[in-house]
Structure formats: C-alpha cells, structure tokens
C-alpha cells in the first residue's frame, strides 16, 4: 500500500495556528517542504504502547538542576561541531528527529520529509518572532542552548541587540562563534541560571524575551524567573514551551502528552500562575494557544505571550 502524502504549506500552517501568516513566514514554510503521511490504526496502537511503556519506566530522567552536566555535555557537542565546520546546521540540538513519528493537528503522523521536527519548530519560532518581536530594540533568548534560534531572530529583526543566555559555558562560547562568523556586532552572550536569576543583569523596558523549550526544565521552579521579569518590566515575553493547560485531557494523544510532561517534570502550572498574576493586575496575557504540532511523546510547542504591568 502506497502511503498518502500530505504537505504543510502556508495555508495549512495558518489553519494549525488559527492565525494569518506573513509573507516572510510563508516563504520559510515553503522552503522547509514539510511532508508527512497519516498512519494506520495498527501503527497508531504501536505508538501509543511505546509511549505508555515509557510512562511506566521509572528509569526515565526528569528535568531539574541535577541535569546541568548533561546539558553542558550536549551543548559542548554542538560547540565542537560548529567550531570545526562553521556550518549553521551544526547548531541544531541532537535530540530533534529521534523518531519519524510526530504530531500534527493533535494526532500521530509519520514524518516523510527530512528534518521534519526541527523544521517545524523553526517555523514556529519564525512565526512567533515575526509576530511579536519584530520591532523591539533588544531581544533576550533565555535558555538559548547552542544559539540556533538567534540566527532566525536576526533574519527578522536586523536592528536589535540580541542576547543568548544559558546556564552552561559552552552555550556562551557557541554564541560568540556565531556572532564572529556572521559578523554580527550586536549579538551577545551571557550566563544565566533560571534557578538562580542574576537580578543585577538589567533589561531595557523596550526589550522582548523569548524562551523555546528551555523553561520546561524548571518544573514548578519558575517563579524566581518570573519575579526577575516583573522587576525588569520588558515590553513583551514570548514562551514556546510544553503547557498542559492548552491541551485537551479527554483526547488520548493529548492525555499521553500531559502524562509525559508530568513524567519528565516539565513546566508545571505556568499558564495558571500567569493567569493568577493577571487577576492581581501584575501581568497582561496577550495570547495563549497550542500550535497543533509536536514530537512523538509530546504536543509540546504551545505558545503564551504576555507582558508585565
């Protein structure tokens, strides 16, 4: 039986997000050539059983401070590769694309085009930055890892000072290499620890903040970071993270994703906490939504956009 091939173009992506797509983002979607195939019921059952087996496995690592060495090792691998090749493709985290099963529109599908997962995440970043951070004067990506998103940010906002912040040293070294290669004199790096924010590091009121699948590692230990943001009062904050509050627990794939969040101790209660702050008049939530995309284990690319008051 020949697989049915489906393609995510600008129209399909816009429908997934329920939003208008700019010409810039539309071009990036077309370039990515996002092709997938639906899976049959037997394969879907196999995927669900695989996820359930992981949920029952007590040896699966969970997020937190104790994983510092693992992140240092991972970002060091990207640094070594980039230092050797100077190829921007070497900045992509190694954990993308482990499985050919991904999530599109709330269900499991088979990725057909190469680098489907990484490309899909890239488009989501392009979309969010283009919509919310295009005109800010300074952009700070916290938890920037090997700095792959900083290059995307620069494509959209050519004038801003761009900062890549992470808690491991190899990340900052990679960002410096990126700035050197691209001749970007307005790209900077700094060490920053979500668990122990440096309140001496000040942000401009005209700044924008981005996090992409990094704040997830804090579980429910994100309140210090929010305090840091409230004290600095940036213009806007964009979080692309796993958020159970955007998913439907009565829908099996979503339910499994939520249980995986719990298993890995990913971002717990973040949206609800921001809503609590909103009722107290401390923040304004601009948008909260799922993007209807993810990996085999999680529908993990939800979006919340907010600003301090």
C-alpha positions as CSV (number, residue, x, y, z in Angstrom):
1,X,0.0,0.0,0.0
2,X,1.4,3.4,-1.0
3,X,1.5,6.0,1.7
4,X,-0.7,9.0,1.3
5,X,1.4,12.1,1.4
6,X,0.3,15.4,2.9
7,X,2.1,18.7,2.8
8,X,2.0,21.6,5.3
9,X,2.0,24.8,3.3
10,X,1.4,28.3,4.4
11,X,-2.4,27.8,4.4
12,X,-2.2,24.6,6.4
13,X,0.2,26.1,8.9
14,X,-2.1,29.1,9.3
15,X,-5.0,26.8,10.0
16,X,-3.0,24.9,12.6
17,X,-2.3,28.2,14.4
18,X,-5.5,29.9,13.6
19,X,-3.6,32.9,12.5
20,X,-2.6,34.9,9.5
21,X,0.9,34.0,8.1
22,X,3.2,36.8,6.9
23,X,4.9,36.5,3.5
24,X,8.3,36.0,5.3
25,X,7.0,33.0,7.3
26,X,5.1,31.7,4.3
27,X,8.4,31.6,2.4
28,X,10.1,29.7,5.2
29,X,7.3,27.2,5.3
30,X,7.6,26.6,1.5
31,X,11.4,26.2,1.8
32,X,11.0,23.6,4.6
33,X,9.0,21.3,2.4
34,X,7.1,19.8,5.3
35,X,5.7,16.5,4.1
36,X,4.1,13.8,6.3
37,X,1.9,10.7,6.0
38,X,-1.1,9.6,8.1
39,X,-0.5,6.2,9.9
40,X,-2.9,3.3,10.1
41,X,-4.6,2.1,13.3
42,X,-2.1,-0.7,13.9
43,X,0.8,1.7,13.8
44,X,-1.0,4.2,16.0
45,X,-1.5,1.4,18.6
46,X,2.2,0.7,18.4
47,X,3.0,4.3,19.0
48,X,0.6,4.5,22.0
49,X,2.0,1.4,23.5
50,X,5.6,2.8,23.1
51,X,4.5,6.0,25.0
52,X,2.8,4.0,27.7
53,X,5.9,1.8,28.2
54,X,8.0,5.0,28.7
55,X,5.4,6.4,31.2
56,X,5.7,3.2,33.2
57,X,9.5,3.2,33.1
58,X,10.9,4.6,36.4
59,X,14.4,5.0,34.9
60,X,13.4,7.8,32.6
61,X,15.3,11.0,33.6
62,X,13.4,14.1,34.7
63,X,14.2,17.8,34.4
64,X,15.8,19.9,37.1
65,X,19.1,21.4,38.5
66,X,20.7,17.9,38.7
67,X,20.9,17.7,34.9
68,X,23.4,20.5,34.5
69,X,26.2,18.2,33.4
70,X,24.0,16.6,30.7
71,X,23.2,19.9,29.2
72,X,26.8,21.0,29.4
73,X,27.8,17.8,27.5
74,X,25.1,18.3,24.9
75,X,25.8,21.9,24.1
76,X,29.5,21.2,24.1
77,X,28.9,18.7,21.3
78,X,27.3,21.4,19.3
79,X,30.1,23.9,20.1
80,X,32.8,21.4,19.0
81,X,30.9,20.7,15.7
82,X,30.3,24.3,14.9
83,X,33.9,25.3,15.8
84,X,35.1,22.7,13.3
85,X,32.6,23.2,10.4
86,X,31.2,26.7,10.9
87,X,28.0,25.2,9.4
88,X,24.8,26.6,11.0
89,X,23.2,23.2,10.6
90,X,25.6,22.0,13.3
91,X,23.7,24.2,15.8
92,X,20.5,22.1,15.7
93,X,20.1,20.2,19.0
94,X,20.8,16.5,18.7
95,X,17.6,15.4,20.3
96,X,15.5,16.5,17.3
97,X,14.3,13.8,14.9
98,X,14.9,10.8,17.1
99,X,11.7,9.3,15.8
100,X,9.9,9.5,12.5
101,X,6.5,9.8,14.3
102,X,5.5,13.3,15.1
103,X,2.2,15.1,15.9
104,X,0.2,17.2,13.5
105,X,-3.3,18.6,14.4
106,X,-3.5,16.6,17.6
107,X,-2.7,13.2,16.2
108,X,0.3,11.0,15.3
109,X,1.7,11.0,11.8
110,X,4.8,9.8,10.0
111,X,7.3,12.5,9.1
112,X,8.4,11.9,5.4
113,X,10.5,15.0,4.6
114,X,13.9,15.2,6.2
115,X,14.4,17.1,9.5
116,X,10.6,17.5,9.8
117,X,10.6,18.0,13.5
118,X,13.4,20.5,13.6
119,X,12.0,22.4,10.6
120,X,8.5,22.5,12.1
121,X,9.9,24.0,15.3
122,X,11.9,26.5,13.3
123,X,8.7,27.7,11.6
124,X,7.0,28.2,14.9
125,X,9.9,30.3,16.1
126,X,9.9,32.3,12.9
127,X,6.1,32.8,13.3
128,X,6.4,33.9,17.0
129,X,9.4,36.2,16.5
130,X,7.9,37.8,13.3
131,X,4.6,38.4,15.0
132,X,5.7,39.6,18.5
133,X,9.4,40.6,18.5
134,X,9.9,42.1,15.1
135,X,10.2,45.7,16.3
136,X,11.6,45.5,19.8
137,X,15.0,47.1,20.4
138,X,16.6,44.2,22.4
139,X,15.8,40.5,22.3
140,X,16.9,38.1,25.0
141,X,16.6,34.4,24.4
142,X,16.8,32.7,27.8
143,X,17.9,29.1,27.7
144,X,19.3,29.6,24.1
145,X,21.3,26.4,24.1
146,X,23.6,26.3,21.0
147,X,22.1,29.5,19.7
148,X,20.3,28.2,16.7
149,X,17.3,30.5,17.2
150,X,19.5,33.6,17.4
151,X,20.2,33.3,13.7
152,X,16.4,33.1,13.0
153,X,15.8,36.2,15.2
154,X,18.4,38.2,13.3
155,X,16.7,37.4,10.0
156,X,13.5,39.0,11.2
157,X,14.9,41.8,13.4
158,X,18.1,43.3,11.8
159,X,18.5,46.2,14.2
160,X,18.0,44.7,17.7
161,X,20.7,43.8,20.2
162,X,20.3,40.1,20.5
163,X,21.4,38.2,23.7
164,X,21.8,34.5,24.0
165,X,21.6,33.4,27.6
166,X,22.1,29.9,29.1
167,X,23.4,28.3,32.3
168,X,26.3,26.3,30.7
169,X,29.5,27.8,29.5
170,X,29.7,26.1,26.1
171,X,26.5,27.8,25.1
172,X,28.1,31.3,25.5
173,X,31.1,30.2,23.6
174,X,29.0,29.0,20.7
175,X,27.0,32.3,20.6
176,X,30.3,34.1,20.4
177,X,31.3,31.9,17.5
178,X,28.0,32.6,15.7
179,X,28.5,36.4,16.1
180,X,32.0,36.1,14.8
181,X,31.1,34.0,11.8
182,X,28.2,36.3,10.8
183,X,30.0,39.5,11.6
184,X,27.2,40.4,14.0
185,X,28.4,43.0,16.4
186,X,25.1,43.3,18.1
187,X,24.9,39.7,19.3
188,X,26.0,38.9,22.8
189,X,26.2,36.0,25.2
190,X,25.8,35.7,29.0
191,X,25.5,33.0,31.6
192,X,22.0,32.9,33.2
193,X,20.5,30.3,35.5
194,X,16.7,30.0,35.7
195,X,17.0,28.5,39.2
196,X,19.1,31.4,40.4
197,X,18.4,34.5,38.3
198,X,21.0,37.3,38.3
199,X,18.9,40.3,39.3
200,X,21.9,42.5,38.7
201,X,21.6,41.9,34.9
202,X,19.2,44.5,33.8
203,X,16.8,44.5,30.8
204,X,15.7,47.6,28.8
205,X,12.0,48.4,29.1
206,X,11.9,48.2,25.3
207,X,13.1,44.6,25.3
208,X,11.5,41.3,24.3
209,X,12.1,37.9,25.9
210,X,11.9,34.5,24.1
211,X,12.1,31.1,25.6
212,X,11.9,28.0,23.4
213,X,11.7,24.5,25.1
214,X,14.0,25.6,27.9
215,X,11.9,27.0,30.7
216,X,10.3,23.5,30.6
217,X,13.3,22.2,32.5
218,X,12.3,24.2,35.7
219,X,9.2,22.1,36.5
220,X,7.5,24.4,39.0
221,X,10.6,26.4,39.9
222,X,9.9,29.2,37.5
223,X,8.6,31.8,40.0
224,X,12.1,33.4,40.6
225,X,12.4,33.9,36.9
226,X,9.0,35.5,36.6
227,X,10.0,37.7,39.6
228,X,13.1,38.7,37.6
229,X,10.9,39.6,34.6
230,X,8.4,41.6,36.6
231,X,11.3,43.6,38.2
232,X,12.8,44.3,34.8
233,X,9.5,45.1,33.0
234,X,10.3,44.1,29.4
235,X,7.9,45.1,26.7
236,X,6.8,41.5,25.9
237,X,7.5,37.9,26.8
238,X,7.1,35.0,24.3
239,X,7.2,31.5,25.7
240,X,7.1,28.5,23.4
241,X,7.0,25.6,25.8
242,X,5.1,22.4,26.8
243,X,1.9,23.6,28.6
244,X,-0.7,21.2,29.8
245,X,-3.2,24.0,30.1
246,X,-3.5,24.3,26.3
247,X,-4.2,20.6,25.7
248,X,-7.4,18.5,25.9
249,X,-7.0,15.8,28.6
250,X,-10.1,14.0,27.1
251,X,-8.2,13.4,23.8
252,X,-5.9,10.4,24.1
253,X,-2.8,11.8,22.4
254,X,-3.1,15.0,24.4
255,X,-3.7,13.0,27.6
256,X,-0.5,11.0,26.9
257,X,1.4,14.2,26.3
258,X,0.2,15.7,29.6
259,X,1.3,12.5,31.4
260,X,4.7,12.7,29.7
261,X,5.0,16.3,30.9
262,X,4.4,15.0,34.5
263,X,6.9,12.1,34.0
264,X,9.7,14.4,32.8
265,X,8.7,17.2,35.3
266,X,8.2,19.7,32.5
267,X,6.8,23.2,33.1
268,X,4.1,22.6,35.7
269,X,1.3,25.2,36.3
270,X,3.0,28.0,34.4
271,X,-0.1,29.3,32.5
272,X,-2.3,29.0,35.6
273,X,0.3,31.0,37.6
274,X,0.4,33.8,35.0
275,X,-3.4,33.9,35.0
276,X,-3.3,34.3,38.7
277,X,-0.9,37.2,38.3
278,X,-3.2,38.6,35.7
279,X,-6.1,38.6,38.2
280,X,-3.9,40.6,40.6
281,X,-3.1,43.2,37.9
282,X,0.5,42.3,37.6
283,X,0.7,40.9,34.1
284,X,-1.4,41.1,30.9
285,X,-1.7,37.8,28.9
286,X,-1.8,38.6,25.2
287,X,-2.2,35.2,23.7
288,X,-2.3,31.6,24.8
289,X,-2.6,28.7,22.3
290,X,-1.4,25.4,21.2
291,X,0.4,25.1,17.8
292,X,-1.0,21.7,17.0
293,X,2.4,20.2,16.4
294,X,4.9,18.2,18.4
295,X,7.1,15.1,18.7
296,X,6.0,11.5,19.3
297,X,5.9,11.9,23.0
298,X,4.5,15.5,23.4
299,X,2.3,18.1,21.8
300,X,4.9,20.4,23.3
301,X,5.1,23.6,21.3
302,X,2.4,25.7,23.0
303,X,2.6,29.5,22.9
304,X,1.9,32.1,25.6
305,X,2.6,35.8,25.1
306,X,2.4,38.2,27.9
307,X,3.8,41.4,29.4
308,X,4.4,42.8,32.9
309,X,2.1,45.7,34.0
